[in-house]
């Protein structure tokens, strides 16, 4: 990386150098040399990696989003942040979006519904790109993708329980309504036991699976109705379920032995009491 004004080799042509040595801002430098890079490729990659690691798995609060937006606007205004086309007037008719029609709420909702349908189809087809790993079932002679270590542990439990006849992963799509939009939910497991009993099982931590938000509650309500119509049962397997089954699987010989370790997703009128009635085995 070379400063176009003094030909000095640098990792970053930053505001500190430009102001102290040349008496200009990053914005003025970019206006003078529109094609000039200000950060070395290695620096850009390192910055991108560090930011990705810092934000991995985080959901930004509304307050933090507002603060980030304010900081970015101030940075642009002060010349510390360079964005494409900053040196050009992009207001009014010069704005590329000038005169374009905004989509109606109905069109936006239709797009969200379509996206939900597509995502559920991809999940059932096993085409998601963020799979954690693969599990080879000798019982079913089939490979399954899994997204968490909890799911891998449950795969292993199902594989070794003799009274489990068959099971499948993300094979069912259940429509539900949330925020006025039709969406699709793909539960984790479908399990059939010897004797014909069938159930749908969602695997995850008790924090997210039992203490639910509005969207998760809508999914659970739809799944309960789906199961009622087909004679299935719907259960949640949390970290407590997995721990107990892994340590007691040799003594589990039938469905009645297995059932107490799951959280039964019951009706709306009783769900609030579920938090105080969870069974840990």
Phi and psi in degrees as GROMACS dihedral restraints (atoms count N, CA, C in turn):
[ dihedral_restraints ]
;  ai    aj    ak    al  type     phi  dphi    fc
    3     4     5     6     1  -124.5    20    10
    4     5     6     7     1   132.8    20    10
    6     7     8     9     1   -71.6    20    10
    7     8     9    10     1   124.3    20    10
    9    10    11    12     1   -67.4    20    10
   10    11    12    13     1   -18.4    20    10
   12    13    14    15     1   -88.4    20    10
   13    14    15    16     1   -35.8    20    10
   15    16    17    18     1  -123.6    20    10
   16    17    18    19     1     0.7    20    10
   18    19    20    21     1    59.3    20    10
   19    20    21    22     1    26.5    20    10
   21    22    23    24     1   -84.8    20    10
   22    23    24    25     1   134.0    20    10
   24    25    26    27     1   -77.9    20    10
   25    26    27    28     1   129.3    20    10
   27    28    29    30     1  -144.7    20    10
   28    29    30    31     1   157.3    20    10
   30    31    32    33     1   -77.4    20    10
   31    32    33    34     1   -38.0    20    10
   33    34    35    36     1  -139.7    20    10
   34    35    36    37     1   126.6    20    10
   36    37    38    39     1   -89.2    20    10
   37    38    39    40     1    90.2    20    10
   39    40    41    42     1  -104.1    20    10
   40    41    42    43     1   178.2    20    10
   42    43    44    45     1   -62.5    20    10
   43    44    45    46     1   -35.6    20    10
   45    46    47    48     1   -61.1    20    10
   46    47    48    49     1   -46.9    20    10
   48    49    50    51     1   -65.8    20    10
   49    50    51    52     1   -46.6    20    10
   51    52    53    54     1   -64.8    20    10
   52    53    54    55     1   -40.5    20    10
   54    55    56    57     1   -72.9    20    10
   55    56    57    58     1   -43.8    20    10
   57    58    59    60     1   -72.0    20    10
   58    59    60    61     1   -40.9    20    10
   60    61    62    63     1   -91.2    20    10
   61    62    63    64     1   -39.9    20    10
   63    64    65    66     1  -115.3    20    10
   64    65    66    67     1    -8.5    20    10
   66    67    68    69     1    68.7    20    10
   67    68    69    70     1    28.6    20    10
   69    70    71    72     1  -131.1    20    10
   70    71    72    73     1   167.0    20    10
   72    73    74    75     1   -95.6    20    10
   73    74    75    76     1   169.4    20    10
   75    76    77    78     1   -60.6    20    10
   76    77    78    79     1   -35.8    20    10
   78    79    80    81     1   -65.6    20    10
   79    80    81    82     1   -43.2    20    10
   81    82    83    84     1   -65.7    20    10
   82    83    84    85     1   -37.4    20    10
   84    85    86    87     1   -62.2    20    10
   85    86    87    88     1   -42.2    20    10
   87    88    89    90     1   -67.4    20    10
   88    89    90    91     1   -34.0    20    10
   90    91    92    93     1   -69.6    20    10
   91    92    93    94     1   -34.0    20    10
   93    94    95    96     1   -73.7    20    10
   94    95    96    97     1   -36.1    20    10
   96    97    98    99     1  -132.6    20    10
   97    98    99   100     1    78.6    20    10
   99   100   101   102     1   -58.0    20    10
  100   101   102   103     1   -29.6    20    10
  102   103   104   105     1   -93.0    20    10
  103   104   105   106     1     2.9    20    10
  105   106   107   108     1   -78.8    20    10
  106   107   108   109     1   135.0    20    10
  108   109   110   111     1   -84.1    20    10
  109   110   111   112     1   145.0    20    10
  111   112   113   114     1  -109.2    20    10
  112   113   114   115     1   -10.7    20    10
  114   115   116   117     1  -131.7    20    10
  115   116   117   118     1   135.3    20    10
  117   118   119   120     1   -62.4    20    10
  118   119   120   121     1   149.4    20    10
  120   121   122   123     1   -58.1    20    10
  121   122   123   124     1   -41.9    20    10
  123   124   125   126     1   -63.1    20    10
  124   125   126   127     1   -38.5    20    10
  126   127   128   129     1   -65.2    20    10
  127   128   129   130     1   -43.1    20    10
  129   130   131   132     1   -62.5    20    10
  130   131   132   133     1   -42.2    20    10
  132   133   134   135     1   -64.6    20    10
  133   134   135   136     1   -42.6    20    10
  135   136   137   138     1   -64.9    20    10
  136   137   138   139     1   -41.2    20    10
  138   139   140   141     1   -62.6    20    10
  139   140   141   142     1   -44.6    20    10
  141   142   143   144     1   -62.4    20    10
  142   143   144   145     1   -42.3    20    10
  144   145   146   147     1   -65.0    20    10
  145   146   147   148     1   -44.5    20    10
  147   148   149   150     1   -64.3    20    10
  148   149   150   151     1   -40.5    20    10
  150   151   152   153     1   -66.5    20    10
  151   152   153   154     1   -42.3    20    10
  153   154   155   156     1   -62.0    20    10
  154   155   156   157     1   -42.6    20    10
  156   157   158   159     1   -65.1    20    10
  157   158   159   160     1   -40.4    20    10
  159   160   161   162     1   -66.0    20    10
  160   161   162   163     1   -33.3    20    10
  162   163   164   165     1   -97.5    20    10
  163   164   165   166     1    -3.4    20    10
  165   166   167   168     1   -58.7    20    10
  166   167   168   169     1   123.7    20    10
  168   169   170   171     1    77.2    20    10
  169   170   171   172     1     1.1    20    10
  171   172   173   174     1   -92.1    20    10
  172   173   174   175     1   144.8    20    10
  174   175   176   177     1  -113.5    20    10
  175   176   177   178     1   113.0    20    10
  177   178   179   180     1   -68.7    20    10
  178   179   180   181     1   136.9    20    10
  180   181   182   183     1   -73.7    20    10
  181   182   183   184     1   160.9    20    10
  183   184   185   186     1   -61.6    20    10
  184   185   186   187     1   -37.3    20    10
  186   187   188   189     1   -64.6    20    10
  187   188   189   190     1   -41.5    20    10
  189   190   191   192     1   -68.0    20    10
  190   191   192   193     1   -37.7    20    10
  192   193   194   195     1   -60.5    20    10
  193   194   195   196     1   -43.4    20    10
  195   196   197   198     1   -63.9    20    10
  196   197   198   199     1   -42.4    20    10
  198   199   200   201     1   -64.2    20    10
  199   200   201   202     1   -39.4    20    10
  201   202   203   204     1   -64.9    20    10
  202   203   204   205     1   -40.2    20    10
  204   205   206   207     1   -64.6    20    10
  205   206   207   208     1   -43.3    20    10
  207   208   209   210     1   -64.2    20    10
  208   209   210   211     1   -42.9    20    10
  210   211   212   213     1   -63.0    20    10
  211   212   213   214     1   -39.1    20    10
  213   214   215   216     1   -66.9    20    10
  214   215   216   217     1   -45.0    20    10
  216   217   218   219     1   -61.8    20    10
  217   218   219   220     1   -41.5    20    10
  219   220   221   222     1   -65.1    20    10
  220   221   222   223     1   -38.5    20    10
  222   223   224   225     1   -63.5    20    10
  223   224   225   226     1   -40.2    20    10
  225   226   227   228     1   -66.6    20    10
  226   227   228   229     1   -43.8    20    10
  228   229   230   231     1   -62.3    20    10
  229   230   231   232     1   -37.8    20    10
  231   232   233   234     1   -87.6    20    10
  232   233   234   235     1    -3.4    20    10
  234   235   236   237     1    84.9    20    10
  235   236   237   238     1     7.8    20    10
  237   238   239   240     1   -82.1    20    10
  238   239   240   241     1   -21.7    20    10
  240   241   242   243     1  -120.3    20    10
  241   242   243   244     1   129.6    20    10
  243   244   245   246     1  -107.9    20    10
  244   245   246   247     1   127.5    20    10
  246   247   248   249     1  -124.5    20    10
  247   248   249   250     1   157.7    20    10
  249   250   251   252     1   -56.4    20    10
  250   251   252   253     1   141.8    20    10
  252   253   254   255     1    67.9    20    10
  253   254   255   256     1    15.0    20    10
  255   256   257   258     1   -64.0    20    10
  256   257   258   259     1   -30.1    20    10
  258   259   260   261     1   -80.3    20    10
  259   260   261   262     1    -4.4    20    10
  261   262   263   264     1  -105.7    20    10
  262   263   264   265     1   156.1    20    10
  264   265   266   267     1   -83.1    20    10
  265   266   267   268     1   111.3    20    10
  267   268   269   270     1  -113.5    20    10
  268   269   270   271     1    29.1    20    10
  270   271   272   273     1  -100.1    20    10
  271   272   273   274     1   158.9    20    10
  273   274   275   276     1    59.6    20    10
  274   275   276   277     1  -131.3    20    10
  276   277   278   279     1   -68.2    20    10
  277   278   279   280     1   -17.2    20    10
  279   280   281   282     1   -80.2    20    10
  280   281   282   283     1   -10.9    20    10
  282   283   284   285     1   -72.7    20    10
  283   284   285   286     1   127.5    20    10
  285   286   287   288     1   -56.4    20    10
  286   287   288   289     1   -25.6    20    10
  288   289   290   291     1   -89.9    20    10
  289   290   291   292     1     3.1    20    10
  291   292   293   294     1   -60.5    20    10
  292   293   294   295     1   129.0    20    10
  294   295   296   297     1    83.2    20    10
  295   296   297   298     1    -6.3    20    10
  297   298   299   300     1   -74.3    20    10
  298   299   300   301     1   146.4    20    10
  300   301   302   303     1   -81.4    20    10
  301   302   303   304     1   130.8    20    10
  303   304   305   306     1   -76.7    20    10
  304   305   306   307     1   143.6    20    10
  306   307   308   309     1   -74.2    20    10
  307   308   309   310     1   144.8    20    10
  309   310   311   312     1   -75.8    20    10
  310   311   312   313     1   165.2    20    10
  312   313   314   315     1   -60.9    20    10
  313   314   315   316     1   -36.3    20    10
  315   316   317   318     1   -62.5    20    10
  316   317   318   319     1   -41.8    20    10
  318   319   320   321     1   -67.6    20    10
  319   320   321   322     1   -39.7    20    10
  321   322   323   324     1   -64.0    20    10
  322   323   324   325     1   -44.4    20    10
  324   325   326   327     1   -63.1    20    10
  325   326   327   328     1   -38.9    20    10
  327   328   329   330     1   -64.4    20    10
  328   329   330   331     1   -38.8    20    10
  330   331   332   333     1   -65.0    20    10
  331   332   333   334     1   -43.4    20    10
  333   334   335   336     1   -62.6    20    10
  334   335   336   337     1   -41.1    20    10
  336   337   338   339     1   -63.0    20    10
  337   338   339   340     1   -42.9    20    10
  339   340   341   342     1   -64.9    20    10
  340   341   342   343     1   -42.0    20    10
  342   343   344   345     1   -62.4    20    10
  343   344   345   346     1   -40.4    20    10
  345   346   347   348     1   -62.0    20    10
  346   347   348   349     1   -41.4    20    10
  348   349   350   351     1   -63.8    20    10
  349   350   351   352     1   -43.7    20    10
  351   352   353   354     1   -63.6    20    10
  352   353   354   355     1   -43.9    20    10
  354   355   356   357     1   -63.8    20    10
  355   356   357   358     1   -38.7    20    10
  357   358   359   360     1   -68.2    20    10
  358   359   360   361     1   -36.8    20    10
  360   361   362   363     1   -64.6    20    10
  361   362   363   364     1   -40.5    20    10
  363   364   365   366     1   -64.2    20    10
  364   365   366   367     1   -38.7    20    10
  366   367   368   369     1   -63.5    20    10
  367   368   369   370     1   -45.4    20    10
  369   370   371   372     1   -63.9    20    10
  370   371   372   373     1   -35.6    20    10
  372   373   374   375     1   -79.8    20    10
  373   374   375   376     1    -4.8    20    10
  375   376   377   378     1    70.1    20    10
  376   377   378   379     1    31.1    20    10
  378   379   380   381     1  -105.9    20    10
  379   380   381   382     1    12.0    20    10
  381   382   383   384     1   -68.0    20    10
  382   383   384   385     1   144.1    20    10
  384   385   386   387     1   -90.1    20    10
  385   386   387   388     1    -5.8    20    10
  387   388   389   390     1  -106.6    20    10
  388   389   390   391     1    30.0    20    10
  390   391   392   393     1   -65.8    20    10
  391   392   393   394     1   143.8    20    10
  393   394   395   396     1   -81.1    20    10
  394   395   396   397     1   -38.9    20    10
  396   397   398   399     1  -175.6    20    10
  397   398   399   400     1  -170.4    20    10
  399   400   401   402     1  -125.5    20    10
  400   401   402   403     1   145.8    20    10
  402   403   404   405     1  -121.5    20    10
  403   404   405   406     1   127.7    20    10
  405   406   407   408     1   -97.0    20    10
  406   407   408   409     1   115.8    20    10
  408   409   410   411     1   -90.9    20    10
  409   410   411   412     1   115.6    20    10
  411   412   413   414     1   -75.1    20    10
  412   413   414   415     1   -29.0    20    10
  414   415   416   417     1   -64.2    20    10
  415   416   417   418     1   -40.2    20    10
  417   418   419   420     1  -107.0    20    10
  418   419   420   421     1    -4.7    20    10
  420   421   422   423     1    52.9    20    10
  421   422   423   424     1    53.7    20    10
  423   424   425   426     1  -150.4    20    10
  424   425   426   427     1   147.0    20    10
  426   427   428   429     1   -97.6    20    10
  427   428   429   430     1   138.4    20    10
  429   430   431   432     1  -124.0    20    10
  430   431   432   433     1   140.5    20    10
  432   433   434   435     1   -83.2    20    10
  433   434   435   436     1   149.2    20    10
  435   436   437   438     1  -137.0    20    10
  436   437   438   439     1   156.2    20    10
  438   439   440   441     1  -112.0    20    10
  439   440   441   442     1    -5.8    20    10
  441   442   443   444     1  -153.8    20    10
  442   443   444   445     1   162.3    20    10
  444   445   446   447     1   -68.9    20    10
  445   446   447   448     1   -28.0    20    10
  447   448   449   450     1   -61.6    20    10
  448   449   450   451     1   -43.5    20    10
  450   451   452   453     1   -66.0    20    10
  451   452   453   454     1   -39.6    20    10
  453   454   455   456     1   -61.1    20    10
  454   455   456   457     1   -42.0    20    10
  456   457   458   459     1   -63.2    20    10
  457   458   459   460     1   -38.6    20    10
  459   460   461   462     1   -71.3    20    10
  460   461   462   463     1   -37.1    20    10
  462   463   464   465     1   -55.3    20    10
  463   464   465   466     1   -46.8    20    10
  465   466   467   468     1   -63.0    20    10
  466   467   468   469     1   -40.5    20    10
  468   469   470   471     1   -63.2    20    10
  469   470   471   472     1   -47.6    20    10
  471   472   473   474     1   -61.4    20    10
  472   473   474   475     1   -36.9    20    10
  474   475   476   477     1   -64.3    20    10
  475   476   477   478     1   -33.0    20    10
  477   478   479   480     1   -98.9    20    10
  478   479   480   481     1    -5.2    20    10
  480   481   482   483     1   -86.0    20    10
  481   482   483   484     1   115.2    20    10
  483   484   485   486     1   -64.5    20    10
  484   485   486   487     1   -29.7    20    10
  486   487   488   489     1   -85.6    20    10
  487   488   489   490     1     3.7    20    10
  489   490   491   492     1   -84.9    20    10
  490   491   492   493     1   114.4    20    10
  492   493   494   495     1   -76.2    20    10
  493   494   495   496     1   -48.7    20    10
  495   496   497   498     1  -157.3    20    10
  496   497   498   499     1   163.5    20    10
  498   499   500   501     1  -152.5    20    10
  499   500   501   502     1   161.1    20    10
  501   502   503   504     1  -143.4    20    10
  502   503   504   505     1   160.9    20    10
  504   505   506   507     1  -121.7    20    10
  505   506   507   508     1   126.4    20    10
  507   508   509   510     1    47.9    20    10
  508   509   510   511     1    54.4    20    10
  510   511   512   513     1  -110.6    20    10
  511   512   513   514     1    -3.3    20    10
  513   514   515   516     1  -123.0    20    10
  514   515   516   517     1   137.8    20    10
  516   517   518   519     1  -115.4    20    10
  517   518   519   520     1   124.8    20    10
  519   520   521   522     1  -118.9    20    10
  520   521   522   523     1   118.6    20    10
  522   523   524   525     1   -74.4    20    10
  523   524   525   526     1   144.8    20    10
  525   526   527   528     1  -150.8    20    10
  526   527   528   529     1   163.3    20    10
  528   529   530   531     1  -112.3    20    10
  529   530   531   532     1   128.1    20    10
  531   532   533   534     1  -142.0    20    10
  532   533   534   535     1   131.8    20    10
  534   535   536   537     1    57.3    20    10
  535   536   537   538     1    32.7    20    10
  537   538   539   540     1    78.5    20    10
  538   539   540   541     1     6.3    20    10
  540   541   542   543     1  -117.9    20    10
  541   542   543   544     1   135.0    20    10
  543   544   545   546     1   -75.3    20    10
  544   545   546   547     1   126.2    20    10
  546   547   548   549     1  -128.5    20    10
  547   548   549   550     1   178.6    20    10
  549   550   551   552     1  -133.4    20    10
  550   551   552   553     1   133.0    20    10
  552   553   554   555     1  -114.3    20    10
  553   554   555   556     1   133.1    20    10
  555   556   557   558     1  -115.0    20    10
  556   557   558   559     1   101.0    20    10
  558   559   560   561     1   -68.1    20    10
  559   560   561   562     1   164.2    20    10
  561   562   563   564     1   -68.8    20    10
  562   563   564   565     1   -58.4    20    10
  564   565   566   567     1  -127.8    20    10
  565   566   567   568     1   145.0    20    10
  567   568   569   570     1  -116.8    20    10
  568   569   570   571     1   126.4    20    10
  570   571   572   573     1  -126.7    20    10
  571   572   573   574     1   135.1    20    10
  573   574   575   576     1  -122.1    20    10
  574   575   576   577     1   129.7    20    10
  576   577   578   579     1  -101.0    20    10
  577   578   579   580     1   158.7    20    10
  579   580   581   582     1   -61.2    20    10
  580   581   582   583     1   128.9    20    10
  582   583   584   585     1   108.9    20    10
  583   584   585   586     1   -12.6    20    10
  585   586   587   588     1   101.5    20    10
  586   587   588   589     1   -10.5    20    10
  588   589   590   591     1   -66.3    20    10
  589   590   591   592     1   137.1    20    10
  591   592   593   594     1  -128.6    20    10
  592   593   594   595     1   148.6    20    10
  594   595   596   597     1  -152.5    20    10
  595   596   597   598     1   157.9    20    10
  597   598   599   600     1  -105.3    20    10
  598   599   600   601     1   133.9    20    10
  600   601   602   603     1  -126.4    20    10
  601   602   603   604     1   128.7    20    10
  603   604   605   606     1  -105.5    20    10
  604   605   606   607     1   130.4    20    10
  606   607   608   609     1  -110.5    20    10
  607   608   609   610     1   134.0    20    10
  609   610   611   612     1   169.1    20    10
  610   611   612   613     1  -179.1    20    10
  612   613   614   615     1   -71.8    20    10
  613   614   615   616     1   153.2    20    10
  615   616   617   618     1   -63.7    20    10
  616   617   618   619     1   -28.2    20    10
  618   619   620   621     1   -59.0    20    10
  619   620   621   622     1   -42.4    20    10
  621   622   623   624     1   -98.7    20    10
  622   623   624   625     1   -22.8    20    10
  624   625   626   627     1   -97.6    20    10
  625   626   627   628     1   -26.8    20    10
  627   628   629   630     1  -105.0    20    10
  628   629   630   631     1   -44.1    20    10
  630   631   632   633     1   -88.5    20    10
  631   632   633   634     1    88.3    20    10
  633   634   635   636     1   -97.8    20    10
  634   635   636   637     1   156.5    20    10
  636   637   638   639     1   -95.3    20    10
  637   638   639   640     1  -176.2    20    10
  639   640   641   642     1   -62.2    20    10
  640   641   642   643     1   -41.6    20    10
  642   643   644   645     1   -68.5    20    10
  643   644   645   646     1   -43.2    20    10
  645   646   647   648     1   -64.7    20    10
  646   647   648   649     1   -38.2    20    10
  648   649   650   651     1   -62.1    20    10
  649   650   651   652     1   -39.8    20    10
  651   652   653   654     1   -63.5    20    10
  652   653   654   655     1   -39.5    20    10
  654   655   656   657     1   -63.2    20    10
  655   656   657   658     1   -45.5    20    10
  657   658   659   660     1   -65.6    20    10
  658   659   660   661     1   -40.5    20    10
  660   661   662   663     1   -60.3    20    10
  661   662   663   664     1   -44.6    20    10
  663   664   665   666     1   -64.6    20    10
  664   665   666   667     1   -38.2    20    10
  666   667   668   669     1   -69.6    20    10
  667   668   669   670     1   -38.0    20    10
  669   670   671   672     1   -59.9    20    10
  670   671   672   673     1   -45.8    20    10
  672   673   674   675     1   -65.0    20    10
  673   674   675   676     1   -41.1    20    10
  675   676   677   678     1   -58.2    20    10
  676   677   678   679     1   -44.0    20    10
  678   679   680   681     1   -70.3    20    10
  679   680   681   682     1   -39.3    20    10
  681   682   683   684     1   -58.6    20    10
  682   683   684   685     1   -41.7    20    10
  684   685   686   687     1   -67.5    20    10
  685   686   687   688     1   -22.1    20    10
  687   688   689   690     1  -113.8    20    10
  688   689   690   691     1     1.4    20    10
  690   691   692   693     1    75.6    20    10
  691   692   693   694     1    20.3    20    10
  693   694   695   696     1   -89.6    20    10
  694   695   696   697     1   174.5    20    10
  696   697   698   699     1  -123.4    20    10
  697   698   699   700     1   154.5    20    10
  699   700   701   702     1  -122.2    20    10
  700   701   702   703     1   124.0    20    10
  702   703   704   705     1  -133.2    20    10
  703   704   705   706     1   158.3    20    10
  705   706   707   708     1  -115.8    20    10
  706   707   708   709     1   129.3    20    10
  708   709   710   711     1  -106.7    20    10
  709   710   711   712     1   110.0    20    10
  711   712   713   714     1   -98.5    20    10
  712   713   714   715     1  -174.1    20    10
  714   715   716   717     1   -60.5    20    10
  715   716   717   718     1   -29.8    20    10
  717   718   719   720     1   -71.8    20    10
  718   719   720   721     1   -39.7    20    10
  720   721   722   723     1   -58.6    20    10
  721   722   723   724     1   -50.1    20    10
  723   724   725   726     1   -63.4    20    10
  724   725   726   727     1   -43.9    20    10
  726   727   728   729     1   -60.1    20    10
  727   728   729   730     1   -46.9    20    10
  729   730   731   732     1   -67.4    20    10
  730   731   732   733     1   -40.2    20    10
  732   733   734   735     1   -69.1    20    10
  733   734   735   736     1   -37.6    20    10
  735   736   737   738     1   -65.1    20    10
  736   737   738   739     1   -29.9    20    10
  738   739   740   741     1   -95.9    20    10
  739   740   741   742     1    -7.8    20    10
  741   742   743   744     1  -129.3    20    10
  742   743   744   745     1    10.6    20    10
  744   745   746   747     1   -62.1    20    10
  745   746   747   748     1   -26.7    20    10
  747   748   749   750     1   -69.1    20    10
  748   749   750   751     1   -22.7    20    10
  750   751   752   753     1  -100.1    20    10
  751   752   753   754     1     0.8    20    10
  753   754   755   756     1   -91.9    20    10
  754   755   756   757     1   112.8    20    10
  756   757   758   759     1  -118.2    20    10
  757   758   759   760     1    -7.4    20    10
  759   760   761   762     1  -158.8    20    10
  760   761   762   763     1   174.1    20    10
  762   763   764   765     1   -62.5    20    10
  763   764   765   766     1   -36.6    20    10
  765   766   767   768     1   -63.9    20    10
  766   767   768   769     1   -29.0    20    10
  768   769   770   771     1   -74.6    20    10
  769   770   771   772     1   -31.4    20    10
  771   772   773   774     1   -81.4    20    10
  772   773   774   775     1   -39.1    20    10
  774   775   776   777     1   -55.5    20    10
  775   776   777   778     1   -40.0    20    10
  777   778   779   780     1   -61.7    20    10
  778   779   780   781     1   -15.9    20    10
  780   781   782   783     1   -88.0    20    10
  781   782   783   784     1    -4.5    20    10
  783   784   785   786     1  -101.8    20    10
  784   785   786   787     1   159.0    20    10
  786   787   788   789     1   -92.9    20    10
  787   788   789   790     1   119.7    20    10
  789   790   791   792     1   -82.7    20    10
  790   791   792   793     1   122.0    20    10
  792   793   794   795     1   -82.9    20    10
  793   794   795   796     1   104.8    20    10
  795   796   797   798     1  -103.4    20    10
  796   797   798   799     1  -174.9    20    10
  798   799   800   801     1   -66.4    20    10
  799   800   801   802     1   166.6    20    10
  801   802   803   804     1   -58.4    20    10
  802   803   804   805     1   -37.1    20    10
  804   805   806   807     1   -67.9    20    10
  805   806   807   808     1   -16.7    20    10
  807   808   809   810     1  -115.2    20    10
  808   809   810   811     1    -6.6    20    10
  810   811   812   813     1   -62.3    20    10
  811   812   813   814     1   -36.9    20    10
  813   814   815   816     1   -61.3    20    10
  814   815   816   817     1   -30.6    20    10
  816   817   818   819     1   -82.1    20    10
  817   818   819   820     1    -9.1    20    10
  819   820   821   822     1   -62.1    20    10
  820   821   822   823     1   -32.4    20    10
  822   823   824   825     1   -60.9    20    10
  823   824   825   826     1   -30.7    20    10
  825   826   827   828     1   -98.0    20    10
  826   827   828   829     1     0.1    20    10
  828   829   830   831     1  -123.2    20    10
  829   830   831   832     1    19.4    20    10
  831   832   833   834     1   -66.4    20    10
  832   833   834   835     1   143.8    20    10
  834   835   836   837     1  -103.0    20    10
  835   836   837   838     1   121.7    20    10
  837   838   839   840     1  -103.6    20    10
  838   839   840   841     1     2.4    20    10
